[in-house]
Amino acid sequence: MTIAVFFYFFFFSCVVLSHARQFPTKRFHLDQNLTSMFDTTSFSQHFSVVWGFDHSEVSENVIHGSGSGIRSHNNYTFGFFNSAVKLPANYSSGVVSTFYVSNEDSFPFTHDEIDLEFLGAASGDLYIIQTNIYSNGSTSTGREQRFKLWFDPTAGFHNYSIFWTPYHIVFFVDDIPIREVLKSEELGEDYPLKPMNVFATIWDASQWATDGGRSTVDYSYAPFATEYSNLILSDCHSSTLAEECPSGASSVVPQALLSESQHHLLHWIRANYMIYDYCEDKSRYPQALPECRSG
């Protein structure tokens, strides 16, 4: 079944597969094909449109409209969250599509957030994926890292995942780790720990998204369509993740949390495709943040 959500200059559609597949009982390993280990999620049972109501509808027909967003009905304390995403083709400067977890609605002044943001591009240019985390309202301290993608994200669906435990956060693209954030003494209270909902949005971010705001949205190219499928919401109560984020665990785990092969992939991606790291931005942070100074 295809569920499409449409808006007045932008639209995104959520393609959701619902089928019965049992969670595996063996221990969760990051070397496995992660997205194949989980059930997909029904949009109608687990998500609602939360803004852009006046210009949204659920339909199997494609029409265009304005920016909007969806949110999961439930919140989660740790888990594995995934969406396969197909991004707008052609000119999409200034358009940002997102998949992220946040609790801003519940904690407006001390909210946590873990972001995957897809920054639109001019025709022929490459999309950039931006990762970021906030905790306890630390929005003035961005911890962005940005990556070029090694494929055309407009030609088909690719999986983008957030794996969040009491010990670390890992961002994945097609089951390949691109960033790991460890819970550490240096990061301190800036590690997200409060329950969060899952969101997907598409919106006009002309002021900053592309070329630092120099390339803005051109509505003559509308509609801008971002499609979401293979939505996975798996919290720590699932048998797949139970050993990765046990109840009550909050201490830092000293041993490596990614396997050796995953570390090799992570370092290779970062060496070849990372184009921005907040730890290297001396103009923004003349005095490096503690976790950057630690190594």
C-alpha positions in Angstrom: 0.0 0.0 0.0 1.2 3.5 -0.9 0.2 6.3 1.4 1.0 9.8 0.0 0.8 13.0 2.0 0.5 16.1 -0.1 1.0 19.8 0.4 0.7 23.2 -1.4 4.2 23.6 -3.0 5.9 20.7 -1.4 4.7 17.2 -0.8 6.2 14.0 0.6 4.7 10.6 0.4 5.1 7.8 2.9 5.2 4.3 1.3 4.6 1.8 4.1 4.9 -1.9 4.0 2.9 -3.8 6.7 3.5 -7.5 7.0 4.0 -9.9 9.9 7.6 -10.8 10.5 8.9 -12.0 13.9 11.8 -10.2 15.5 14.9 -12.5 15.6 15.8 -13.7 19.0 19.6 -13.8 18.5 21.8 -11.0 19.7 21.8 -7.8 17.6 25.1 -7.4 15.6 25.9 -4.2 13.7 27.7 -6.2 11.0 24.4 -7.7 9.9 21.9 -6.1 7.4 20.2 -4.1 10.0 17.0 -3.1 8.2 16.2 -6.7 7.4 16.0 -7.5 11.1 13.0 -5.4 11.9 9.3 -5.1 11.0 8.2 -2.1 9.0 5.6 0.2 10.5 2.1 1.1 9.4 1.7 4.9 8.8 -1.9 5.0 9.8 -1.3 3.2 13.1 1.9 4.9 14.2 2.1 8.3 12.6 0.0 11.5 12.2 0.4 14.7 10.2 1.4 17.4 12.8 1.7 20.6 10.7 0.5 21.6 7.2 -3.0 20.3 8.0 -4.8 22.8 5.7 -2.8 21.5 2.6 -2.5 17.9 3.4 -4.4 14.8 2.6 -3.7 11.0 2.5 -4.3 9.6 -1.0 -2.8 7.3 -3.5 -3.0 10.0 -6.1 -0.1 12.5 -6.5 -0.9 16.2 -6.1 1.4 19.0 -5.0 1.3 21.2 -1.9 3.3 23.1 0.9 5.8 21.9 3.5 4.5 19.7 6.3 5.6 17.0 8.8 4.6 13.7 10.4 5.3 12.5 13.9 5.1 9.1 15.5 2.2 8.6 18.0 4.6 7.0 20.6 7.9 8.2 22.1 10.9 6.0 22.6 13.8 5.9 25.0 16.6 4.4 22.8 16.0 2.2 19.7 16.6 1.7 16.0 14.7 4.0 13.7 14.8 3.8 9.9 13.2 5.2 6.8 14.0 4.5 3.1 13.9 7.9 1.4 13.8 9.1 -2.2 14.7 12.7 -2.5 13.4 15.4 -5.0 15.1 15.4 -8.3 16.4 18.3 -10.5 16.6 21.7 -8.8 16.0 21.5 -5.0 18.1 24.2 -3.5 16.8 25.5 -0.2 14.6 22.4 0.3 15.4 20.4 3.4 13.9 16.9 3.9 14.4 15.3 7.3 14.2 12.1 9.4 14.9 12.6 13.1 13.9 12.0 16.7 13.1 14.9 19.1 11.2 15.8 22.2 10.8 19.5 21.6 7.1 19.3 22.1 7.5 17.7 25.6 10.6 19.7 26.7 10.5 23.0 24.8 13.4 24.6 26.8 15.5 21.4 27.4 14.8 19.3 24.4 16.9 16.5 22.9 17.3 15.8 19.2 19.1 13.5 16.8 19.0 14.7 13.2 19.3 13.3 9.7 18.8 16.3 7.3 19.0 16.1 3.5 20.1 19.5 2.1 18.7 20.3 -1.4 21.0 21.0 -4.3 21.0 22.9 -7.6 20.5 20.8 -10.8 23.5 18.5 -11.3 25.0 19.1 -7.8 25.3 16.5 -5.2 23.0 16.2 -2.2 24.5 16.7 1.2 23.4 14.8 4.3 23.8 16.6 7.6 23.9 14.8 11.0 23.5 16.6 14.3 22.7 16.0 18.0 21.3 18.3 20.7 20.6 17.6 24.4 19.0 19.6 27.2 18.3 22.5 24.9 21.8 22.9 23.7 20.7 24.3 20.3 23.3 27.1 20.3 26.0 24.4 20.2 25.6 22.6 16.9 27.5 19.4 16.5 27.0 19.0 12.7 28.9 16.7 10.4 28.1 16.7 6.7 28.7 14.1 4.0 28.4 13.8 0.3 26.5 10.8 -0.8 28.1 8.2 -3.0 25.0 7.5 -5.0 22.1 9.5 -6.6 19.5 9.7 -3.8 16.8 10.9 -6.2 17.0 7.8 -8.5 15.6 5.3 -5.9 15.0 4.6 -2.2 18.0 4.3 0.2 17.8 3.4 3.9 18.8 6.0 6.5 18.9 4.9 10.1 19.5 6.2 13.6 20.6 3.7 16.2 20.4 5.2 19.7 21.4 3.4 22.9 22.6 4.6 26.4 26.2 4.1 25.1 26.3 5.5 21.6 24.5 7.0 18.7 25.2 5.6 15.2 24.0 7.1 11.9 23.7 4.7 9.0 23.2 5.0 5.3 22.2 1.7 3.7 23.5 -0.1 6.8 26.9 1.6 6.5 27.9 3.6 9.6 28.8 7.2 8.7 29.0 8.7 12.2 29.3 7.4 15.8 28.7 9.6 18.9 29.9 8.0 22.1 28.4 8.8 25.5 31.5 10.2 27.3 32.5 12.3 30.2 33.6 15.0 27.7 30.1 15.2 26.1 28.6 15.2 29.6 24.9 16.3 29.7 24.9 16.9 26.0 24.2 13.3 25.3 20.4 12.7 24.5 18.7 10.5 27.1 15.0 11.7 27.4 12.2 9.9 25.4 11.7 11.2 21.9 9.2 10.9 19.0 10.2 10.1 15.4 9.6 12.8 12.8 9.8 13.3 9.0 9.4 16.7 7.4 10.0 18.7 4.2 10.3 22.4 4.4 11.7 25.6 3.0 15.1 26.3 4.6 16.3 28.9 2.0 18.1 30.9 4.7 20.8 28.3 5.3 20.4 25.0 3.6 22.2 25.3 0.3 25.5 27.3 -0.2 25.0 28.9 3.2 21.7 30.4 2.0 23.0 31.8 -1.3 20.9 29.3 -3.3 17.2 29.5 -2.4 14.0 27.6 -3.2 12.8 28.3 -6.8 9.1 27.4 -6.8 9.0 27.2 -10.6 10.5 23.7 -10.0 7.7 22.7 -7.6 6.3 20.3 -6.6 9.3 18.9 -4.6 8.6 15.3 -3.7 10.3 13.4 -0.9 9.1 9.8 -0.5 9.4 7.8 2.7 9.1 4.0 2.9 10.3 1.1 5.0 9.6 3.0 8.2 11.0 1.1 11.3 10.4 2.1 14.9 12.0 -0.4 17.2 12.6 0.4 20.8 14.7 -1.4 23.5 11.8 -3.6 24.4 12.2 -5.6 21.2 14.1 -8.8 21.6 16.5 -7.6 18.8 17.8 -4.7 20.8 17.4 -5.9 24.4 21.0 -6.7 24.9 22.2 -3.4 23.3 20.3 -1.1 25.6 19.4 -2.9 28.8 16.9 -1.3 31.2 18.4 1.3 33.5 21.8 1.3 31.7 23.4 4.8 31.7 27.1 4.3 32.3 29.8 4.8 29.6 30.8 1.4 28.1 34.6 1.4 27.6 34.9 -1.3 25.0 34.4 -0.8 21.2 30.7 -0.8 20.3 31.2 -1.2 16.5 33.0 -4.3 15.1 36.4 -4.0 13.4 34.9 -4.2 10.0 32.3 -1.5 10.8 35.1 0.7 12.1 37.0 0.2 8.8 33.8 1.2 6.9 33.2 4.2 9.2 36.7 5.5 8.8 36.7 5.0 5.0 33.4 6.9 4.6 34.6 9.7 6.8 37.9 10.0 5.0 36.3 10.1 1.6 32.9 11.6 1.9 32.8 13.9 5.0 33.0 17.5 4.0 32.3 19.3 7.3 33.1 18.5 10.9 32.2 21.0 13.7 35.4 19.9 15.5 37.5 21.3 12.7 35.6 24.6 12.4 38.0 27.0 14.2 36.1 30.1 13.2 33.0 28.8 14.8 34.6 27.2 17.8 38.0 28.9 18.4 38.2 26.9 21.6 37.3 23.3 20.6 34.4 21.6 22.4 35.5 19.1 25.1 34.8 16.0 23.1 36.8 17.4 20.2 39.8 18.1 22.4 39.7 14.6 23.7 40.9 13.1 20.5 
